[in-house]
Structures are given as C-alpha cells and as structure tokens.
Amino acid sequence: MNQKKRWLVVLLVGLLTAGLMSGCGGGAAAPDAPPAADAPAASAGDAPVQAKTLRVAFNQPESHPQFKAMVSFGEKLAERTGGAYQVEVSPNELLGPQRETIELVQTGTIEMAIVAGSLLENFNPDYVVFNLPYMFSSRDHQMAVVNDMNIVGDLYRSTADQGMIAVGAFHGGVRNVYTRSHPIHTPADLAGQKIRVMESDTNIRMMQMMGGTGTPMGQGEVYTAIQSGVLDGGENNELIFAGLKHAEIAPYYSYTQHLMMPDMLIINTDLFDGMPQEHQDIFMEELRKAVDLQVQLWDEDVAVAMEEAIEAGASFNDVDISVFQENVKPLVEEKITTETAREIYEKVQAAAR
C-alpha cells in the first residue's frame, strides 16, 4: 500500500472512531443546536393562564341592566387578574329558575346567581329586613345600605356554611301598583282589587294592609289573568310593566312605591374563599363598579320603558304614600323578630337620616 492510501485509511478510521464515541455519549451536544419544534417551553411561568369559568344564572333577558353590568364586570375581572377568570352570564333562566339556581350554587354545580333578596329568607330569616314595605326612602338610600359591608357583611356571610354567600346587591327597581280600571290614590281605591303579588305570605298580607287582595301567581300567567278579569292588576317596576306588555291591559300605573327589594349576587362559598386575597379584592372592587353601572343603565331603561308604556295607552300618577306607610307598619314590626334583624333595621333607618 503506497503512502497516499495509508493516509486515507488513517483518516477514515479516525472519523469512524469519533462517530462511535459521540453515539455512545462521549461527545458534547453542539451549543448552537435549536430545540425541537414541539419542545415544551423552558419555563412554566411562560405557560398561558388557565381561566376559571364563573357561570352566572340570571332570569332576565340580555337587554336587562343587570345582565349588561355583569358582562362588564366579567371583562374587567378577566383584565385585572390576567385572565384568571372568565365570567359567563346565562340569561332567561337558561340555568333554571331562581330557587333552583340557589341550590346549584350551594353544590358548586354553577358558580354564581342573581336572585331576588326575598328568596334568601329561606336560608336566614334576617334577610326579611330588606324585603319589607317602605324599608328604603329612596334608591340612593337602598344602594348605600345594601352594599355597605359594615351594615350587611355579617348577614351576607351568615349562609357560608350552607354553601353560598352574598357578595353584593343590585337595584331591583321600585314596585308600584297598576290596575286595569282606575288609578290608585288611597287604600280605598284598592278595595276589592285582586292584585298579583309574589308568592309569599308577607306580600299577600302587605297587599291586604294596603287595601287590596294579594293574589300570588307566576309571572308568566299574569297577562292572561288580567286580560280575562281573574286579576284586576299587578305590582312591579316599570321595566316589567312595559316589557311584559301589561300596559296594554292594565294601563293605570300608580306610584305607591311600596317595595324596593334588592337583587342579590350569590357565589359558592368554597370558590370565593379559595380565591387569592388579591383576586377577592379585585372581585369586590369591580363588583361595586358594576353596581354603579347597573343603576345608571336602569335609569336610562326606565325612561325608554315609560315611553313604550305611554304609547301602549298607559298613564302614570303620583301617590301620597304616607297613608299606605302607616297601614303596613304592623307588618314591619311583626317580621322583625330577631336581635340581628332589629339591629340591621335600625342601621337602615339611621342611614336615611
């Protein structure tokens, strides 16, 4: 073998030896080698946040001020927590009627619900304070009280061991009487009038003390009942009056202002208490802003509702409510039966002064 061939053999042997050593782990990886295209991120901190979905049960349509306010709340909560939460508001009782959605929140099947304050009396009778006639002198008075945790904080957490707590309250409007035959000015005008009320003994007795006959009935049946003469009227806020077309068959809307019940936002206890403190603080801050937005939207929607009702033939009249207030005083005293309820009642009254 000549010298040139010997050098070729030596070179090939050297290359083969280096390749074998590298394959056995004897060589270092090239420092500039790029990672595989599907390699995981180098740091877990770079991974996207997995949002926690917060489903909210709601019994009114998307056009309702509370729905709009909760959508805004969800957007702000997601923004300020870096996408940690995604709020989904389900309108029109898609997740069930209010009574059932409370149970779903308790079990954690859904996370939140907006429910009438009167329904929470079933879990703590002291909630009756907010559901009595003429408890609040104005909407501003109501909203100042029902979101002041110095007044309501203990009450709102009193149901924690039952799987849910209240975290805030929305304005649910002012309920007034409307009838099909004549306007209401005094209790005598309600004599013999069958007025639809919510299904509770308190509301039945309230209407009796106001001069009429309280008739409990599901909201979906009211239009036909008034139209056929089974009922002489109903009592509710302007949005319901116009939205359900009751102005067509009971056009006399009288501002008795007998009820101003808040609608409560409830949340599963374990969920809320399991949030980091920073997230709880953000949640409460944005909820307060959502409440303010809802009040603003409410005024705008009421103005539109009144125009629609007037076009349908309705008329609106003011009422001297002092006689009605005097008539229902015994009911207020009867329902405030505990020391806690009495304490809250006194704080509510003091806030009005």
C-alpha positions in Angstrom: 0.0 0.0 0.0 1.5 3.3 -1.0 1.8 6.3 1.4 -1.2 8.1 0.0 -3.5 5.2 0.6 -2.2 4.7 4.1 -3.1 8.3 5.0 -6.6 7.8 3.6 -7.1 4.7 5.8 -5.9 6.5 8.9 -8.3 9.4 8.2 -11.3 7.1 7.7 -10.5 5.2 10.9 -10.3 8.4 12.8 -13.6 9.6 11.6 -15.3 6.3 12.3 -13.9 6.3 15.9 -15.1 9.8 16.6 -18.6 9.0 15.4 -18.8 5.9 17.6 -17.7 7.8 20.7 -20.3 10.5 20.0 -23.1 8.0 19.6 -22.1 6.4 22.9 -22.4 9.7 24.7 -18.8 10.5 24.7 -19.2 13.8 22.8 -20.9 17.1 23.8 -24.0 18.4 22.0 -23.5 21.3 19.7 -24.1 24.5 21.6 -26.0 26.1 18.7 -28.4 23.2 18.1 -32.0 24.5 18.1 -34.7 22.7 20.2 -37.3 20.6 18.5 -40.2 22.5 17.1 -42.6 20.8 19.6 -40.4 21.1 22.7 -42.1 22.4 25.8 -41.4 26.0 27.0 -38.3 26.3 29.1 -40.1 27.9 32.0 -43.5 27.0 33.5 -44.0 30.7 34.1 -44.4 31.3 30.4 -47.4 28.9 30.2 -50.8 30.6 29.5 -53.1 31.0 32.5 -56.0 28.5 32.5 -59.1 30.7 33.2 -61.6 29.6 35.8 -65.1 29.9 34.3 -67.6 31.6 36.6 -71.1 30.8 35.3 -73.8 33.3 36.4 -77.5 32.3 36.4 -79.9 35.1 35.5 -83.6 35.1 34.9 -84.0 38.2 32.7 -83.0 38.9 29.1 -79.7 40.2 27.7 -81.3 43.7 27.5 -81.6 43.9 31.3 -79.3 46.4 33.1 -78.1 43.7 35.5 -77.1 41.5 32.6 -75.1 44.3 30.9 -73.5 45.2 34.2 -72.4 41.6 34.8 -70.9 41.4 31.3 -68.9 44.5 32.1 -67.8 43.1 35.4 -66.6 39.9 33.8 -64.5 41.8 31.3 -62.8 43.9 34.0 -62.3 40.9 36.3 -60.5 39.0 33.5 -58.4 42.0 32.6 -57.2 42.8 36.1 -56.5 39.2 37.1 -54.5 38.4 33.9 -57.2 36.1 32.5 -57.6 34.1 35.7 -61.4 34.2 35.4 -64.0 34.1 32.6 -67.5 35.2 33.5 -70.4 33.7 31.5 -73.8 35.1 32.2 -76.7 32.9 31.2 -79.9 34.9 30.8 -83.6 33.9 30.5 -83.5 31.2 33.2 -81.3 29.0 30.9 -79.7 27.5 34.1 -83.1 27.2 35.8 -85.5 29.4 37.9 -84.1 31.3 40.8 -84.9 28.9 43.6 -83.1 26.1 41.7 -80.1 28.1 40.9 -79.5 28.9 44.6 -79.2 25.1 45.1 -76.9 24.8 42.1 -74.6 27.5 43.6 -74.7 25.7 47.0 -73.4 22.5 45.5 -70.9 24.2 43.2 -72.6 23.0 40.1 -72.6 26.6 39.0 -70.6 29.4 40.5 -72.9 32.4 40.9 -76.5 33.5 40.5 -78.5 36.7 40.7 -81.6 36.1 42.8 -84.4 38.1 44.5 -83.4 39.1 48.0 -86.7 37.6 49.4 -85.5 34.1 48.4 -82.6 34.3 50.9 -85.1 34.5 53.8 -85.3 30.7 53.4 -81.7 30.4 54.5 -81.6 33.2 57.1 -84.9 34.9 58.2 -83.0 38.1 58.9 -82.9 38.9 55.2 -86.6 39.9 55.6 -85.4 43.3 56.6 -84.6 44.2 53.0 -87.9 42.8 51.7 -90.4 44.7 53.8 -92.6 47.6 52.5 -91.2 51.1 52.7 -87.9 50.0 54.1 -85.9 52.4 52.0 -86.7 56.1 51.4 -85.0 56.2 48.0 -82.9 54.2 45.6 -79.7 56.0 46.8 -80.6 55.1 50.4 -81.1 51.5 49.4 -77.8 51.2 47.4 -75.8 52.9 50.2 -77.1 50.3 52.7 -77.1 47.0 50.8 -73.5 47.3 49.7 -72.1 48.7 53.0 -70.3 45.7 54.5 -70.2 47.5 57.9 -74.0 47.0 57.9 -74.6 43.8 55.8 -71.3 42.0 55.9 -72.2 39.5 58.7 -75.6 38.9 57.2 -74.2 38.2 53.7 -71.7 35.7 55.2 -74.2 34.1 57.5 -75.0 31.4 54.9 -71.4 30.4 54.4 -71.9 27.0 56.0 -74.8 26.4 53.6 -72.6 26.6 50.6 -73.1 30.2 49.4 -72.7 33.8 50.4 -74.0 37.1 49.1 -71.2 39.4 47.8 -73.3 42.4 46.7 -76.7 43.7 45.7 -78.2 45.3 42.6 -81.1 47.7 42.4 -84.2 45.8 41.5 -86.4 48.8 40.9 -89.3 50.2 42.8 -92.5 48.2 42.8 -95.8 50.1 42.2 -99.4 49.0 41.7 -101.0 49.0 38.2 -104.7 48.3 37.5 -107.0 47.9 34.6 -110.0 50.0 35.7 -108.8 53.1 37.5 -105.7 54.7 39.1 -104.8 54.2 42.8 -104.6 57.2 45.1 -105.6 55.9 48.5 -106.1 52.5 50.1 -109.9 52.8 49.4 -109.1 52.7 45.7 -107.7 49.2 46.2 -110.8 47.9 47.8 -112.0 44.7 46.0 -109.0 44.8 43.6 -107.2 41.5 43.1 -103.5 42.4 42.7 -100.9 39.8 41.7 -98.1 39.6 44.2 -95.0 37.4 44.7 -95.6 34.0 46.2 -95.0 34.8 49.9 -97.2 35.3 52.9 -95.5 38.6 53.6 -96.5 40.0 50.2 -100.1 38.7 50.5 -100.5 40.4 53.9 -98.8 43.6 52.7 -101.4 44.0 49.9 -104.2 43.3 52.3 -103.0 46.1 54.6 -102.6 48.4 51.6 -106.4 47.9 50.9 -106.4 45.3 48.2 -106.4 41.5 47.9 -103.0 40.0 47.2 -103.1 37.1 44.8 -99.9 35.1 44.3 -99.3 33.9 40.7 -96.4 33.0 38.4 -95.3 36.0 36.3 -96.0 34.2 33.0 -99.7 33.9 33.8 -100.3 37.5 34.8 -101.1 39.0 31.4 -103.9 36.5 30.6 -105.2 36.7 34.1 -105.6 40.5 34.0 -107.0 40.3 30.5 -109.7 37.8 31.5 -110.6 39.5 34.7 -109.1 36.9 37.1 -106.9 39.7 38.3 -107.5 43.4 38.4 -103.8 44.3 38.2 -100.3 43.7 39.4 -97.4 45.4 41.1 -93.9 45.7 39.7 -91.3 48.1 38.3 -91.6 50.0 35.0 -89.4 47.6 33.1 -91.6 44.6 33.8 -94.8 46.7 33.3 -93.7 47.7 29.8 -91.6 44.7 28.9 -94.3 42.2 29.6 -96.9 44.3 27.8 -99.0 44.7 30.9 -99.6 48.4 29.9 -101.9 47.1 27.2 -104.4 45.5 29.7 -103.7 47.4 33.0 -102.9 50.9 31.9 -103.1 52.8 35.2 -99.7 52.8 36.8 -99.7 54.4 40.3 -96.5 55.2 42.2 -97.3 53.5 45.6 -93.6 52.8 45.9 -94.4 50.0 48.4 -91.4 47.8 47.8 -87.8 48.3 46.8 -86.2 44.9 47.1 -82.6 44.3 46.1 -81.4 41.5 43.8 -78.5 39.6 45.4 -75.4 38.2 43.7 -74.6 35.0 45.4 -71.4 32.9 45.0 -70.3 29.4 46.1 -68.6 29.7 49.5 -65.6 27.4 48.7 -65.0 29.2 45.4 -64.9 32.7 46.8 -62.9 31.7 49.9 -60.5 29.8 47.8 -59.5 32.8 45.7 -56.2 34.5 46.4 -56.8 37.6 48.6 -55.7 39.9 45.7 -58.3 38.3 43.5 -61.0 38.7 46.1 -60.2 42.4 46.4 -60.3 42.9 42.7 -63.6 40.9 42.5 -65.2 43.2 45.1 -63.9 46.4 43.6 -65.2 45.6 40.1 -68.5 44.4 41.5 -69.0 47.8 43.1 -68.3 49.4 39.8 -70.8 47.0 38.1 -73.5 48.0 40.6 -72.9 51.7 39.8 -73.1 51.0 36.1 -76.4 49.0 36.6 -78.0 51.9 38.4 -77.1 54.3 35.6 -78.4 51.9 33.0 -81.6 51.3 35.0 -82.5 55.0 34.8 -81.9 55.0 31.0 -84.0 51.8 30.5 -86.9 53.1 32.7 -87.2 56.2 30.6 -87.4 54.1 27.5 -89.9 51.7 29.2 -92.2 54.6 30.2 -92.3 55.9 26.7 -93.2 52.5 25.4 -95.9 52.1 28.0 -97.4 55.5 27.2 -97.5 54.6 23.5 -99.4 51.5 24.5 -102.0 53.6 26.4 -100.6 53.8 29.9 -100.8 56.7 32.3 -98.7 57.3 35.4 -99.8 59.1 38.5 -98.1 60.1 41.8 -99.5 58.9 45.1 -99.4 60.3 48.7 -97.7 57.2 50.2 -98.0 58.3 53.8 -101.3 56.6 54.4 -100.0 53.3 52.9 -96.9 53.6 55.0 -99.0 53.9 58.1 -101.2 50.9 57.2 -98.2 48.5 56.8 -96.3 49.5 59.9 -97.8 46.5 61.9 -96.3 44.1 59.3 -92.9 45.6 59.6 -92.9 45.2 63.4 -94.2 41.7 63.2 -91.5 40.5 60.8 -88.5 41.9 62.7 -88.3 39.2 65.3 -84.5 38.7 66.0 -81.9 41.0 67.6 -79.8 40.9 64.4 -82.8 41.9 62.2 -83.6 44.7 64.6 -80.0 45.9 64.6 -79.9 45.9 60.8 -83.3 47.7 60.6 -82.1 50.4 62.9 -78.9 50.9 60.9 -81.0 51.1 57.7 -83.3 53.7 59.2 -80.3 55.7 60.6 -78.7 55.8 57.1 -81.9 57.5 55.7 -81.4 60.5 58.0 
